[in-house]
Amino acid sequence: MAEEQEAIYGLGIPTVADPSVHDMAMIQDVVDDIKWKGQLLARETKLSSGVLATVSMGFAIGFLIAVIMMIGPFFILKGGI
C-alpha cells in the first residue's frame, strides 16, 4: 500500500507555475470565441432595430399597394366604382 505524504506548511516560498503555450492557446481560443459571439450579437441587434424602425412604413406601403391592386381593375374595366 502506498504511503500518503503529509503536507508540510510554512516551509519555502510559494511560486506560480508558468503557463504552458498550450494553456495560453486554449485561453486565446476562448477569448476569440467570446469576441466572435459578442460581434454576432451586436450585428443581430442592429439588424433587429433597423427592421423594427421601418416595419410600420413597410406595412402601410404594402397595404396601399394591395388595395390598389384590388380596386384598380374596377377602374380600368368599368370606369369607376
Stockholm file with secondary structure:
# STOCKHOLM 1.0

chainA/1-81         MAEEQEAIYGLGIPTVADPSVHDMAMIQDVVDDIKWKGQLLARETKLSSGVLATVSMGFAIGFLIAVIMMIGPFFILKGGI
#=GR chainA/1-81 SS CCCCCCCCCSCSCCCCCCCCHHHHHHHHHHHHHHHHHHHHHHHHHHHHHHHHHHHHHHHHHHHHHHHHHHHHHHHHHHSCC
#=GC SS_cons        CCCCCCCCCSCSCCCCCCCCHHHHHHHHHHHHHHHHHHHHHHHHHHHHHHHHHHHHHHHHHHHHHHHHHHHHHHHHHHSCC
//
